Amino acid sequence: MSATGRCLCGAVRYEIDGPLRNVSVCHCVECRRWHGSPAGYTSAPNEALRLTGEASLRWIDTPESDAGARRGFCGDCGSSLFWDAPDRETISIAAGTLDPPTGLKTVKHIYTEDKSDYYD
């Protein structure tokens, strides 16, 4: 499978050469604060991700990440794009940034014990 995606303004674009994992929705506090709600992520092997427009890509270390991860976002429009842990062979990609059709399905919810009180 080959997929493409981008931030809201198009300044950061990417391609993925290879299969994508189905979507997991993360309810952890950090994801909720970063996205404003639970976050849907897919992932791909690190070597499968190719940036085709990255001048506005910025990275921030995630202060509460047990994995020591960093988050990639567009410095122009603020779109959240990636979650990258240094010891993993995959990079997580915000599923909402993929160009449709994705062919992906939401298969699980994680960190549900950390969910907020405004939804079931």
Wavefront OBJ file of the C-alpha trace (Angstrom):
o trace
v 0.000 0.000 0.000
v 1.173 3.467 -0.777
v -0.408 6.419 1.010
v -0.022 10.179 1.115
v -0.919 12.822 3.651
v -0.387 16.398 4.698
v -1.041 19.069 7.274
v -4.015 21.422 6.976
v -2.163 24.117 5.013
v -0.103 21.696 2.899
v 3.320 22.943 4.008
v 4.190 19.490 5.381
v 3.527 16.539 3.075
v 4.483 12.905 3.256
v 4.280 9.576 1.475
v 4.298 6.096 2.958
v 5.632 3.208 0.917
v 4.331 0.077 2.540
v 1.530 -1.149 4.758
v -0.113 0.956 7.432
v -1.345 -0.447 10.739
v -5.062 -0.105 11.393
v -6.040 2.820 13.608
v -5.757 2.920 17.386
v -7.499 5.722 19.243
v -5.454 7.012 22.165
v -7.213 8.527 25.175
v -4.103 9.447 27.204
v -3.904 12.914 28.710
v -1.046 13.929 26.446
v -2.843 12.969 23.223
v -6.050 14.659 24.376
v -4.180 17.883 25.145
v -2.196 17.739 21.908
v -5.214 17.068 19.670
v -8.015 18.530 21.786
v -9.687 15.115 21.900
v -8.735 11.434 21.712
v -6.353 10.874 18.817
v -6.519 8.274 16.049
v -3.136 6.981 14.924
v -1.873 4.550 12.353
v 1.781 3.610 12.037
v 4.352 2.526 9.490
v 7.962 1.391 9.590
v 10.303 4.367 9.984
v 11.949 3.700 6.627
v 8.548 3.693 4.867
v 7.865 7.365 5.670
v 9.194 9.875 3.162
v 8.707 13.604 3.689
v 7.946 15.397 0.427
v 7.476 18.839 1.973
v 9.068 19.504 5.322
v 10.157 23.134 5.540
v 7.535 23.816 8.221
v 7.898 20.520 10.114
v 8.730 21.108 13.770
v 9.372 18.640 16.586
v 8.646 18.957 20.282
v 9.622 16.527 23.029
v 6.563 15.202 24.806
v 6.868 16.013 28.506
v 4.749 13.142 29.830
v 5.789 10.389 27.421
v 6.954 7.178 29.071
v 8.595 6.302 25.742
v 10.591 9.553 25.513
v 8.703 10.379 22.334
v 8.571 13.549 20.300
v 5.687 14.950 18.287
v 5.910 16.344 14.773
v 3.664 19.212 13.739
v 3.390 21.963 11.145
v 4.915 25.205 12.366
v 2.648 27.172 10.014
v -0.848 25.780 10.666
v -0.209 23.766 13.853
v -1.486 20.430 12.536
v -0.361 17.451 14.590
v 1.216 14.850 12.316
v 3.567 12.357 13.983
v 4.419 10.639 17.259
v 7.945 9.258 17.233
v 9.561 7.210 20.013
v 13.350 6.795 19.697
v 13.460 3.066 20.454
v 10.663 2.002 18.115
v 10.978 0.785 14.541
v 7.722 2.497 13.583
v 6.426 6.041 13.524
v 2.848 6.856 14.464
v 0.937 9.031 12.019
v -2.179 11.030 12.871
v -4.802 9.176 10.842
v -6.745 12.351 10.097
v -3.811 13.703 8.075
v -3.951 10.852 5.542
v -5.460 11.502 2.133
v -8.547 9.331 1.558
v -9.311 6.663 0.765
v -7.207 5.082 3.493
v -8.729 1.601 3.616
v -8.035 1.610 7.367
v -10.347 0.668 10.221
v -10.381 1.725 13.870
v -9.517 -1.489 15.707
v -8.844 -0.480 19.299
v -8.903 2.209 21.942
v -5.896 2.592 24.233
v -5.301 4.350 27.572
v -9.037 4.422 28.153
v -8.414 4.575 31.897
v -7.065 8.099 31.269
v -10.071 9.297 29.264
v -11.773 12.530 30.219
v -15.153 12.719 31.916
v -16.952 14.418 29.023
v -17.480 11.212 27.005
v -18.274 7.520 27.643
l 1 2 3 4 5 6 7 8 9 10 11 12 13 14 15 16 17 18 19 20 21 22 23 24 25 26 27 28 29 30 31 32 33 34 35 36 37 38 39 40 41 42 43 44 45 46 47 48 49 50 51 52 53 54 55 56 57 58 59 60 61 62 63 64 65 66 67 68 69 70 71 72 73 74 75 76 77 78 79 80 81 82 83 84 85 86 87 88 89 90 91 92 93 94 95 96 97 98 99 100 101 102 103 104 105 106 107 108 109 110 111 112 113 114 115 116 117 118 119 120
